[in-house]
Amino acid sequence: MRQGMRVFAALLPAVLLAGCGESENRAVKPETVAGLRVQKIELRNVPDELEAPGTVIAAATAQVAARTMGTVLQVAVKEGDAVRRGQLLAQLDERELVERKDAAHAGSEAAEAGVGQAQKAMAAAQANADVIQKTYDRYVYLKEQKSVSPQEFDEISAKQQVAQAQLEQAKAALRQSQAGKEQAQAEAHVAESVASYARIVAPFDGRVVRRTVEPGSLVSPGMPLFMVEDTSRYQLQATLPTEALSFVKKGSVARVQLDAMTVKSLEGNVAEIEAGADPGSHTLNARIDLPRDVKVESGVFGRAYFAHGAKPALVVSVDVIVARGQLRGIYVVDANGLVHWRVVTLGQSTNGLVEVLSGVAAGDAVVLNPGVQELDGKKTAEIAAGGEEKSS
């Protein structure tokens, strides 16, 4: 009896362990998921690109400032308003300027009247000089014929000299009045221009991006009032490292990606690039023209990519990437068909493909269509062949 009990006690742990093992196997048996497509990822040659962060700016931006002193009577636009060239932005009190303009015009009209009087005086002097000159010419002939006395000739000669002097004086007066007229007209033109400064207008078609003036403000020459940008053409102002000078030139093609844009990438050309780098930051700026048909606004962050050669890299479709909070991962299938979620580090992306810097290796089989379902720890019967896409 005791011997039987000892045998039972010895066999009991084995029986219990066997039972637990069967229970665990039944409990951890993974769920099989159908319809997954898996593929082994391999190294491929991709363009080696230099990344340069930047900000979208308008190709033309104007800071509209006051050109004369005055009180602001009206502000006609708000920030964000579209404007046309010559459209009123603000109106200054122009009463004093108009008075100056009217006075200048009155002076110009008076100077013009003075020119008319001087012309009449010169015409009279010219007529008198012509008559006396003819008389003097006859007296010269008579003197040669000894038909006139010396005293008579001296008298007519003196009259001829006086007439010529009067003519020259009239000509000088006319020139002086004409100069006065020109000066008065110039002053009137200046007064007209200054009077127009009371109207603050848009320098070109665009949009008001900033306003720093309110009705009732007293402004002075040079005080900034508005910032207007040309909305017809935008650029990405990118910051490049010093080594970019060796292959990025004016006219170079750049691939551009902008935040908050539906398009995946744009193509632009370098419009301007600094000839040398800043000695402190060892960087330089470049302006890249963006396509005119792209809807964008200034201030948007973006990146420019400049290709210079090729490099081997692991590249997958962006659809393969699964986000969990701030982490990014890929479902990898092992040799037994079990699916595991791996955290990865991503690099550059282009045309729906993204470079994987770490987390997976060449030859790993990844799930191509993870969707939104949770696959970690589940099983798929599909095993990918090297470089070929499989589907069940």
Secondary structure, 3 states (H helix, E strand, C coil): CHHHHHHHHHHHHHHHHHHHHHHHHHHHCCCECCCCEEEECCEEEEEEEEEEEEEEEECCEEEEECCCCEEEEEECCCCCCEECCCCEEEEECCHHHHHHHHHHHHHHHHHHHHHHHHHHHHHHHHHHHHHHHHHHHHHHHHHHCCCCCHHHHHHHHHHHHHHHHHHHHHHHHHHHHHHHHHHHHHHHHHHHHHHHCCEEECCCCEEEEEECCCCCCEECCCCEEEEEECCCCEEEEEEEEHHHHHCCCCCCEEEEEECCCCCCCEEEEEEEECCCCCCCCCEEEEEEECCCCCCCCCCCEEEEEEEEEEEEEEEEEHHHCEEECCEEEEEEECCCCEEEEEECEEEEEECCEEEEEECCCCCCEEECCCCCCCCCCCECCCCCCCCCCEEC
